[in-house]
Amino acid sequence: MPPKAAQRVAPPSQYPPDAMPKIGRIIFHIGVAAAMFDGFWGLQRLSITKDYIGTQYGGHFQYLTILGLFGTIITMMLSGICDYLPAIQVIKTLKRVFLLFALPVELVISSIYWAIILFSPELMLPPNPDLASSPEPSSSNAEDPLFRIPLLMDLSMHALPAVALIIDFFFLEKKYKPPASTIGAFALAASFGTAYSLWVEHCASINGSFPYPFLTIMNPQQRVMMYVGSTVMAWIVFRGLNALHK
């Protein structure tokens, strides 16, 4: 009998499965980062940026929303790099540090923002600059006295970051273990909370008002309680999410 032809065996991959690029994850992470940056970029074309925010000390970066947004964008970009080059451990470590910071911060931002928007929007939104600059009062009820950004832009900055980070954490990441989940999480929350409170107070001392109206109407003691409460809330939120992660 003629000898059987030897079957060709595909050469084994030089990389283990965990070291291969993950295309689906790359699309998710880079797509989310692009959508969030597009929302921020669209904000630059609005009149309030040119006439109000752009003229203030600190600009957009006096807003916790924008700081959290860029923290999330960096997290997503690092995640995309990890997806493409999963064998590089230092990028994974850096991504998890940013995730440890961004996840609780974005959840606190979204919780506070949407709660105030639904019940007392005047405490969150600035006056409409178009109405404020108008020499004659308008009798139209359609004119909103508050400045509201377009809905898709609003969602890209105040909802998408939190949702994307939750998906990334629960479905694409491992839970945090001590000391990252204990000392690390508390240290990051306390450091960022303290730094932001000092920064926003400094900006307000120059601008004459706070970026968020609800901070402007508070006295110093109330603002300190707000800063401390938000920081503790961020830490508790992370502890709860990490406990739910299997």
C-alpha positions in Angstrom: 0.0 0.0 0.0 1.3 3.5 -0.8 2.2 5.5 2.3 -0.4 8.0 3.4 0.4 11.5 2.7 1.5 13.3 5.8 -1.1 15.7 7.1 0.1 19.2 7.4 -0.1 20.5 10.9 -0.4 24.2 11.4 2.6 25.6 13.3 1.8 26.5 16.9 1.3 30.2 17.5 4.4 31.9 19.0 2.1 33.6 21.5 -0.1 32.1 24.1 -3.9 32.8 23.7 -3.8 35.7 26.3 -1.1 37.4 24.3 -3.0 37.6 21.1 -4.7 40.9 20.0 -8.4 41.0 20.9 -10.2 42.8 18.0 -13.6 43.0 19.6 -12.2 44.6 22.7 -10.1 47.0 20.7 -13.2 48.2 18.8 -15.1 48.7 22.1 -12.4 50.6 23.9 -11.3 52.8 21.1 -14.9 53.4 20.0 -15.9 54.5 23.4 -12.9 56.8 23.8 -13.7 58.4 20.4 -17.3 59.0 21.3 -16.4 60.7 24.5 -13.7 62.9 22.9 -16.2 63.8 20.2 -18.6 65.0 22.8 -15.9 67.1 24.4 -14.8 68.5 21.0 -18.4 69.4 20.1 -18.5 71.4 23.4 -15.8 73.7 22.0 -18.2 74.9 19.2 -20.9 76.0 21.6 -21.4 79.7 22.5 -21.0 79.0 26.2 -17.5 77.8 25.7 -16.5 80.9 23.8 -18.4 83.5 25.9 -18.3 82.0 29.4 -16.1 79.0 30.1 -13.3 80.0 27.7 -12.8 83.3 29.5 -12.5 81.8 33.0 -9.4 80.8 34.8 -9.1 77.0 34.6 -11.4 76.8 31.6 -13.0 73.4 31.1 -10.6 71.8 33.6 -12.3 73.4 36.6 -15.2 71.0 36.0 -15.1 67.6 37.6 -17.0 66.2 34.6 -14.1 67.1 32.3 -11.4 65.8 34.6 -13.3 62.5 35.0 -14.0 62.4 31.2 -10.3 62.6 30.3 -9.4 60.1 33.0 -11.9 57.7 31.4 -10.6 58.5 27.9 -7.1 57.6 29.0 -8.4 54.4 30.6 -10.1 53.4 27.4 -7.0 54.2 25.3 -4.8 52.2 27.6 -7.3 49.4 27.4 -7.1 49.5 23.6 -3.3 49.3 23.8 -3.6 46.4 26.2 -6.0 44.6 23.8 -3.5 45.0 20.9 -0.3 44.3 22.9 -1.6 42.2 25.8 1.9 40.8 26.6 3.2 44.1 27.9 2.5 43.9 31.6 3.4 47.5 32.4 0.5 48.9 30.3 -1.9 46.5 32.0 -0.8 47.8 35.4 -1.1 51.4 34.3 -4.6 50.8 32.9 -5.7 49.2 36.1 -4.5 52.2 38.1 -6.5 54.6 35.9 -9.5 52.3 36.1 -9.2 52.3 39.9 -9.4 56.1 39.8 -11.9 56.6 37.0 -14.6 54.0 37.9 -15.7 55.4 41.2 -15.2 59.0 40.1 -17.4 58.6 37.1 -20.1 56.9 39.0 -20.2 59.7 41.6 -20.3 62.3 38.8 -23.1 60.6 37.0 -25.1 60.0 40.2 -24.8 63.7 41.3 -25.3 65.1 37.9 -28.4 63.3 36.8 -30.0 63.6 40.3 -29.6 67.4 40.2 -30.6 67.7 36.5 -33.8 65.8 37.2 -34.9 67.7 40.3 -33.1 71.1 40.4 -31.3 71.8 37.1 -30.7 75.4 38.1 -28.2 74.1 40.7 -26.1 72.4 38.0 -26.6 74.4 34.7 -25.4 78.0 34.1 -27.8 80.6 32.7 -28.4 80.6 29.0 -25.8 83.1 27.6 -28.0 83.9 24.6 -30.8 85.1 26.9 -28.5 86.9 29.2 -27.0 88.9 26.4 -30.3 89.7 24.8 -31.2 93.4 25.3 -35.0 92.7 25.3 -36.8 90.1 27.4 -38.5 87.3 25.5 -42.1 86.3 26.1 -41.5 82.9 24.5 -41.9 80.0 26.8 -39.8 78.0 24.5 -36.7 79.9 25.6 -34.9 77.9 28.3 -33.3 80.2 30.9 -30.7 77.5 31.5 -28.0 76.5 29.1 -28.4 72.9 28.1 -26.0 71.0 25.8 -27.4 68.7 23.1 -28.6 65.4 24.4 -26.1 63.1 22.6 -23.3 65.3 23.8 -24.7 65.3 27.3 -24.9 61.5 27.3 -21.4 61.1 25.9 -19.9 63.1 28.9 -22.3 62.3 31.8 -23.5 58.7 31.1 -21.3 56.9 28.6 -18.1 57.1 30.8 -19.8 55.4 33.8 -21.6 52.8 31.6 -18.4 51.9 29.7 -16.3 51.6 32.8 -18.8 49.3 34.5 -18.9 47.1 31.4 -15.1 47.1 31.2 -14.7 46.3 34.9 -17.3 43.5 35.2 -16.8 41.8 31.8 -13.2 42.5 30.7 -11.3 42.9 33.9 -10.5 41.0 37.1 -11.5 42.3 40.5 -9.0 44.2 42.6 -7.3 42.5 45.5 -5.6 44.0 48.6 -3.7 46.2 48.8 -5.1 47.8 45.7 -8.7 47.3 46.8 -8.1 48.7 50.2 -5.2 51.1 50.7 -4.8 51.9 47.0 -8.5 52.7 46.4 -8.7 54.9 49.5 -5.5 56.7 48.8 -6.5 57.5 45.2 -10.0 58.7 46.3 -8.6 60.8 49.1 -5.8 62.3 47.0 -8.0 63.2 44.0 -10.8 64.5 46.3 -8.4 66.7 48.1 -6.6 67.9 45.0 -9.9 68.8 43.2 -11.3 70.6 46.2 -8.2 72.8 46.4 -8.2 73.3 42.7 -11.8 74.3 42.4 -11.6 76.6 45.4 -8.5 78.3 43.8 -10.4 78.7 40.5 -13.4 80.2 42.3 -11.2 82.7 44.2 -10.1 84.1 40.8 -13.3 83.7 38.8 -15.6 85.0 41.6 -17.9 81.9 41.3 -17.7 78.2 41.2 -18.1 76.1 38.0 -21.2 74.5 39.4 -24.0 76.8 40.8 -24.7 74.5 43.8 -21.2 75.1 45.0 -21.6 78.9 44.7 -24.6 79.0 47.0 -22.9 76.8 49.7 -20.9 78.3 52.5 -17.3 77.0 53.1 -18.4 74.5 55.7 -21.0 73.1 53.4 -18.6 72.8 50.6 -16.1 70.9 52.8 -18.9 68.5 53.7 -19.7 68.1 50.0 -16.0 67.4 49.1 -15.6 64.9 51.9 -19.0 63.2 51.3 -18.2 62.8 47.6 -14.8 61.4 48.3 -16.2 58.9 50.8 -19.0 58.0 48.4 -16.5 57.3 45.6 -14.6 54.9 47.9 -17.8 53.2 49.1 -19.0 52.8 45.5 -15.7 51.1 44.5 -15.8 48.8 47.5 -19.3 47.8 46.6 -18.6 47.2 43.0 -15.5 45.3 43.7 -17.4 43.1 46.2 -20.0 42.3 43.5 -17.3 41.3 41.0 -16.7 37.6 40.8 
